[in-house]
Amino acid sequence: MTLVAMPVYDGAMLFEAAIAMEVFGTDRPQLADPWYAFAVCGPQDARLGGLLRLDAAHGLDVLARADTVIVPSCDDIEAEPPADLLDALRAAYRRGARIASLCTGSFVLAAAGLLDGREAATHWLHADRLAERHPRVRVNADVLYTHDGQILTAAGKAAALDLSLHLVRLDHGAAVANALARILVVPPHRAGGQAQYIAAPVPARSADGFTALQDWILDRLHEPLTVQDLASRAGMSARHLTRLFHRSTGLTPLRWLHVQRIRRAQELLETTDTPVERIAVHAGMGTATTLRRHFSRAVGVPPDTYRRTFRGGSGS
């Protein structure tokens, strides 16, 4: 069972800590059995968000055996994190643990030196300050989360949930992550490269229509859809549709469509024995050759290898 440990400390923020508890600390045998072992660690009297006092069940020594470490955000980005926490994070990293920060938790990872030379996300309000305090960090204020080897960082607030679902997807597959997203009533997948802050919000009525359009597309991934098809369905010009997609997802319509087709292929590979040739048709890729080329480029392994990883089968 994968052990996920979350260190808490005075000044850790409640919202992001609660996200980690909800995703990793709630047993979900209906999705995957085993799910995760979850441990909260730190001082016995840590105060979260200045509101709640939390008696951690474990000391920081639990990080020495954790598979994944989740560092929640901090309320004072100017404060120096506890030295024992920084030492424990460095030791966990050297041991090979996967370490993720949520929101301004990136300041903690940066103080430990774990972000040096890496691209990192944080809340867009504090991105400039992170870059000023830690010039060796390549701060990206325009993404929801980053994933660089053992280190992952999430941007502000709700992006912590996107990164958490990304970790579930890595551990249990797209179908399980999507099922969890439905339980949590959130979008099943927002790519890490999606913009975290939209300067010109989409009007509510348009947003509702956009969601309906996305649902319509997902029901027709097997069809040869074009931008004009999507624009006609939405009742707008192709140019306006492209602007709407970019504002809402950070992607062009065809790029978003391509991502969804890859996700559909992942789900079918994880949950069915359907031959790759048929999956290519269901996902709108046409042929197995086309699917293998795009799937390998997007996921990093061919469809057959991906299926064996999640199903232990022989591939098709």
Secondary structure, 3 states (H helix, E strand, C coil): CEEEEEECCCCECHHHHHHHHHHHCCCCCCCCCCCEEEEEECCCCEEECCCEEECCCECHHHHHCCCEEEECCECCCCCCCCHHHHHHHHHHHHHCCEEEECHHHHHHHHHCCCCCCCEECCCHHHHHHHHHHCCCCEECCCCCEEEECCEEEECCCCHHHHHHHHHHHHHHCHHHHHHHHHHHCCCCCCCCCCCCCCCCCCCHHHHHHHHHHHHHHHCCCCCCCCHHHHHHHHCCCHHHHHHHHHHHHCCCHHHHHHHHHHHHHHHHHHHCCCCHHHHHHHCCCCCHHHHHHHHHHHHCCCHHHHHHHHHCCCCC
